[in-house]
Amino acid sequence: MIRLDGVGKRYADGTVAVQSLDLDVRAGELVALVGPSGCGKTTTLKMINRLIEPTSGRILLDGDDVTHADPVQLRRRIGYVIQQVGLFPHKTILDNTATVPRLLGVDRKQARSRAAELLELVGLDPKLYGNRYPAQLSGGQRQRVGVARALAADPPVLLMDEPFGAVDPVVRDRLQGEFLRLQEEVRKTIVLVTHDLDEAVRMADRICVLSQGGHVEQYDSPSNVLGSPATAFVAEFVGADRGLKRLSVTPIADGDLEQPPVVRSSATLAEAADLLRREGAAWAVCLDDGGALRGWIGVADTVRGTGTVADSCHRMEAWVPARASLKQAFQEMLQYDAGWVAVLDGERYVGVLTPRTLHEALRRSVEAQVAGVRLEDAAVDIVPSA
Ligand SMILES: Nc1ncnc2c1ncn2[C@@H]1O[C@H](COP(=O)(O)OP(=O)(O)OP(=O)(O)O)[C@@H](O)[C@H]1O
């Protein structure tokens, strides 16, 4: 979709920001450019939409050589999201979002109705926020308007320069999550520049690690960049805590799940007590007849009365979808101070993760990388629980 072919930039003062960069970004892929300050990330990004003119090489967009195309035309095919969102302060949020379609000749009514749709898509109720001015929004909300505005012309390509850099870590985390969900829907081809390796690991399909002069040190999946750094430079750049970072790229595997006893919410408390005694367990998972999670019930709850499990079970706050990463599971566990996290496939309950199984899963993931085997085939010694 995007191809940089020996692209270079020498600034007027002689600084060679990017020597000669080859880079392929596939359609629908999210690629993160990371590297130390001054390595040429922003220059590279801006050469793609020709905000900076390359001094050598070729840029291809969907097979077209756009190195010398009209930059204004080119930018209509490429959305651009920057850290300082750059909204017009005197225009409402709706009009800000409708700006590009208006420039493209869409009539005002249609452009505004499209803008409202987009605001909805990025999680801002247009009725509530559409008529406000940028100064009346929080930093995170402005950032979402920036994303909506970049999507307004429905460009196949999005360039994002530190898009979530200006907001605090909690908001950033939420925006990243929302953006990923949005990307599943819109499937744009995205190049993201970030200082934040965690952000790159979480968001990107592939990470391109650059060193001075836009030299590619490694261009690979987040998991490989963390697990098998291609060069000493990458190893140093990703740092010693890469074991921890791996958490966010390691999916939950079926083999990681524990299967505590399960009771139906329609069962009586006596039946639940019986089951817990038979299994020698302290608690059981409660499911409704369709297999959806209702909560959990402990031994103490079962001796308290004569009702059904449904009346006495506790809500289970900590849960993650089956496609979540180990990091999300850990976060959930910490947030709710829970000893276990339920794993759900859609509505269906599939098992639980405990601190012990999470630890094993992480070790298995590290071993698999070291031994170069598939995750399921990695052998680890497992310390029995106390
Ligand atoms: N207009 C310019 N004129 C001269 N040199 C420039 C210009 N813009 C950038 N540079 C230089 O080009 C190199 C690459 O800059 P660039 O902004 O692409 O780096 P970066 O990796 O995005 O850095 P950062 O992470 O700090 O934002 C730097 O050495 C920078 O000083």
The ligand as an SDF file (V2000), in Angstrom:
LIG
                    3D

 31 33  0  0  0  0  0  0  0  0999 V2000
   13.9940   21.8360    9.0870 N   0  0  0  0  0  0  0  0  0  0  0  0
   15.1140   21.1960    9.4750 C   0  0  0  0  0  0  0  0  0  0  0  0
   16.3330   21.6650    9.1270 N   0  0  0  0  0  0  0  0  0  0  0  0
   17.4520   21.0190    9.5070 C   0  0  0  0  0  0  0  0  0  0  0  0
   17.4630   19.8920   10.2210 N   0  0  0  0  0  0  0  0  0  0  0  0
   16.2870   19.3760   10.6020 C   0  0  0  0  0  0  0  0  0  0  0  0
   15.0520   20.0080   10.2540 C   0  0  0  0  0  0  0  0  0  0  0  0
   14.0470   19.2590   10.7710 N   0  0  0  0  0  0  0  0  0  0  0  0
   14.6310   18.2120   11.4020 C   0  0  0  0  0  0  0  0  0  0  0  0
   15.9720   18.2870   11.2980 N   0  0  0  0  0  0  0  0  0  0  0  0
   16.9430   17.3270   11.8370 C   0  0  0  0  0  0  0  0  0  0  0  0
   16.7250   16.0760   11.2130 O   0  0  0  0  0  0  0  0  0  0  0  0
   16.9490   15.0170   12.1470 C   0  0  0  0  0  0  0  0  0  0  0  0
   15.6880   14.1470   12.2270 C   0  0  0  0  0  0  0  0  0  0  0  0
   14.6300   14.9190   12.7710 O   0  0  0  0  0  0  0  0  0  0  0  0
   13.1930   14.2940   13.0090 P   0  0  0  0  0  0  0  0  0  0  0  0
   12.3230   15.3770   13.5320 O   0  0  0  0  0  0  0  0  0  0  0  0
   12.7440   13.5700   11.8150 O   0  0  0  0  0  0  0  0  0  0  0  0
   13.5250   13.2460   14.1640 O   0  0  0  0  0  0  0  0  0  0  0  0
   12.5750   12.4170   15.1060 P   0  0  0  0  0  0  0  0  0  0  0  0
   13.0880   11.0220   15.1080 O   0  0  0  0  0  0  0  0  0  0  0  0
   11.1640   12.6200   14.7290 O   0  0  0  0  0  0  0  0  0  0  0  0
   12.8900   13.1030   16.4940 O   0  0  0  0  0  0  0  0  0  0  0  0
   12.0090   13.2740   17.8030 P   0  0  0  0  0  0  0  0  0  0  0  0
   11.7820   11.9050   18.3220 O   0  0  0  0  0  0  0  0  0  0  0  0
   12.8920   14.0770   18.7010 O   0  0  0  0  0  0  0  0  0  0  0  0
   10.7480   13.9970   17.4110 O   0  0  0  0  0  0  0  0  0  0  0  0
   17.3200   15.6940   13.4580 C   0  0  0  0  0  0  0  0  0  0  0  0
   18.7030   15.6880   13.5730 O   0  0  0  0  0  0  0  0  0  0  0  0
   16.7920   17.0860   13.3060 C   0  0  0  0  0  0  0  0  0  0  0  0
   17.5500   17.9970   14.0540 O   0  0  0  0  0  0  0  0  0  0  0  0
  1  2  1  0
  2  3  1  0
  2  7  2  0
  3  4  2  0
  4  5  1  0
  5  6  2  0
  6  7  1  0
  6 10  1  0
  7  8  1  0
  8  9  2  0
  9 10  1  0
 10 11  1  0
 11 12  1  0
 11 30  1  0
 12 13  1  0
 13 14  1  0
 13 28  1  0
 14 15  1  0
 15 16  1  0
 16 17  2  0
 16 18  1  0
 16 19  1  0
 19 20  1  0
 20 21  2  0
 20 22  1  0
 20 23  1  0
 23 24  1  0
 24 25  2  0
 24 26  1  0
 24 27  1  0
 28 29  1  0
 28 30  1  0
 30 31  1  0
M  END
$$$$
